[in-house]
Amino acid sequence: MDIEPGQIYRSLDPRDELYGDGPRRIKVVGQPVVDPGQHNFGKVQIATLTQDGREIRRRQVNITQLHAKPVGKNGSARRSGYLLEK
């Protein structure tokens, strides 16, 4: 999966649906920084998106937290990390 600036992800944490206004959404705002020779190990800068689309709380996360599919390798639903929306 290619991670690019501008991509939007939503949280897979089931507690967001119970206690919040829906899943948290984040936006990739920087290029991934990957260690040479280390497949899928690195970080990317993101920002939390508010309901009205503003970017707040910039930070870095491990790129292993960003997923393209809602299920893992074993076929069970993911319960952590972020799922690609667009």
C-alpha positions in Angstrom: 0.0 0.0 0.0 1.3 3.4 -0.9 0.9 6.1 1.7 0.6 9.6 0.2 -0.1 13.1 1.5 -3.8 13.9 1.3 -5.1 10.4 2.1 -7.8 10.3 4.7 -8.2 7.4 7.2 -10.8 6.7 9.8 -10.3 5.0 13.2 -11.0 1.3 13.6 -11.4 1.6 17.4 -14.9 0.4 18.3 -15.0 2.8 21.3 -15.2 5.8 19.0 -18.7 4.7 17.9 -19.8 4.2 21.5 -18.5 7.3 23.2 -17.9 9.9 20.4 -19.5 11.4 17.3 -18.4 8.6 15.1 -14.9 7.4 14.2 -12.0 9.8 14.4 -10.6 10.8 11.0 -7.0 11.6 10.2 -5.2 13.0 7.1 -1.7 12.2 6.0 0.1 15.6 5.8 3.7 14.5 5.1 5.7 11.9 3.1 6.4 8.7 4.9 9.9 8.4 6.4 11.0 4.8 6.1 14.3 3.2 7.4 16.2 1.8 4.5 16.1 -2.0 4.5 13.2 -2.1 6.9 10.0 -3.1 5.1 7.0 -1.3 6.5 8.9 0.3 9.4 8.7 4.0 9.5 6.6 7.0 10.4 4.3 9.5 8.7 3.1 12.9 9.8 -0.7 13.1 10.2 -3.3 15.6 11.5 -6.7 14.9 13.1 -9.6 16.2 11.1 -12.5 17.9 12.9 -16.1 17.5 11.9 -15.8 20.7 9.8 -12.6 19.5 8.1 -10.0 21.5 10.0 -6.6 19.9 10.6 -5.6 19.9 14.3 -3.2 18.0 16.5 -0.3 17.2 14.1 1.8 14.2 15.1 3.6 11.2 13.7 2.4 7.6 13.8 3.9 4.3 12.7 2.9 3.5 9.2 1.9 0.0 10.4 -1.1 1.7 11.9 -2.5 2.6 8.5 -4.5 -0.1 6.7 -6.0 -0.4 3.2 -8.3 -3.3 4.2 -10.8 -3.7 7.1 -9.6 -7.3 7.8 -6.3 -8.7 8.9 -4.3 -11.6 7.4 -6.3 -14.1 9.4 -9.6 -12.7 8.1 -10.9 -11.2 11.3 -12.0 -7.6 11.5 -9.3 -5.1 12.6 -10.0 -3.3 15.9 -7.1 -0.9 16.0 -5.3 1.5 13.6 -6.8 3.5 10.8 -8.6 2.4 7.6 -8.1 4.2 4.3 -11.3 6.2 3.2 -10.0 8.1 0.2 
